[in-house]
Amino acid sequence: MKYFLTIAASDNSGGAGIQQDLKVAEQLGFWGLSAITGITIQNFDKLESIYPVPPEILSGQIEMNINSFPINCIKIGAVCSEENIHAISAILAKNKLKNIVLDPVFAPTHGKEFIKSMSVKLFREQLLPNANIVTPNKNELSLIAEKEVLNFESGIDISKKITNQYGCNVYLKGGHFESKSIKEALITPDEVSLFEKERLNLKYSHGTGCTFSTALSCFLGQGLELKNACIKASDYVSNKYKELKLLF
C-alpha cells in the first residue's frame, strides 16, 4: 500500500480541497491521509467563509500521520493562516519527507482569500525551500514573485529566478494565459521543458488545480521522474474532466 498525505482545506462542495484530493489519490491507487488546515463554506461558484484550524491541531494531524504511516508523497494546498504556515514548515524542516508538491492556493476566482497578501512572503520563504515543486498559475506566480507576470515568456523567466533562489522546481500552469491552446512549462535548475495541449471549454474550473497537484504528487510517489509525472498529471486532469462531461 502506498500512502498520500494532503495538507489542505476542507471543501464542503466536494469539488476541490481535501475532498477532491482524496478522490484523486484513491483513483490512482493510494491510501489517502489528510491534515485539515481550515473549514470552508463554499460551492462551485464562490468561497463564502474560511475558518482556519488552530495550528496545534494541524500539527497534531500531520505528526500523527507521519508517525503512523510510511508516506510516499505529500500535497500542500490552502494553508488558511500564517500560524499554519509556521506549523507546516516546522514539521517539514525536521522530517525527511519526499515528493512534496506545493499548490499555491491563495484565492478562488470568486470570494474570500485563503491567506492575506501579506502572508505570501511567509509562504514563499518558509514553504518553497521545503517543497520539491510548486504549481502556480499566472496570478499565483505574480503573487509569489511580487512581480506581475505579463505573458508566458516572462512567467518562465520569473520561475527561473524562483527555482534558483529557493531550490524548488516550478510547473507553470497555462490556463490563465491568453492563447488558443494551453502552454505550460516545467522549470528546474537544469532545464526548461515546454508543453502544449488542447484548451478545454469547462463549465467551471473548480478543483482543477487541486486535481493536478494531487495527481502530480501521486505519480511522483509511484516513482516516476519529474517530467513524466508532470505530463501524466496534466493528461489526467484533461481526461478526468472530459469523462465527467463538464464541458460546454
Buried (B, 14 or more C-beta within 10 A) or exposed (E): EBBBBBBBBBBEBBBBBBBBBBBBBEEBEBBBBBBBBBBBBBEBEEBEEBEBBEBEBBBBBBBEBBEEBEBBBBBBBBBBBBBBBBBBBBBBEEEEBEBBBBBBBBBBEEBBBBBEEEBBEBBBEBBBBBBBBBBBBBBBBBBBBEEEBEEBEBBBEBBBEBBEEBEBBBBBBBBBBEEEEBBBBBBBEEEBBEBEBEBBEBEEBBBBBBBBBBBBBBBBBBEBEBBEBBBBBBEBBBEBBEEEEBEE
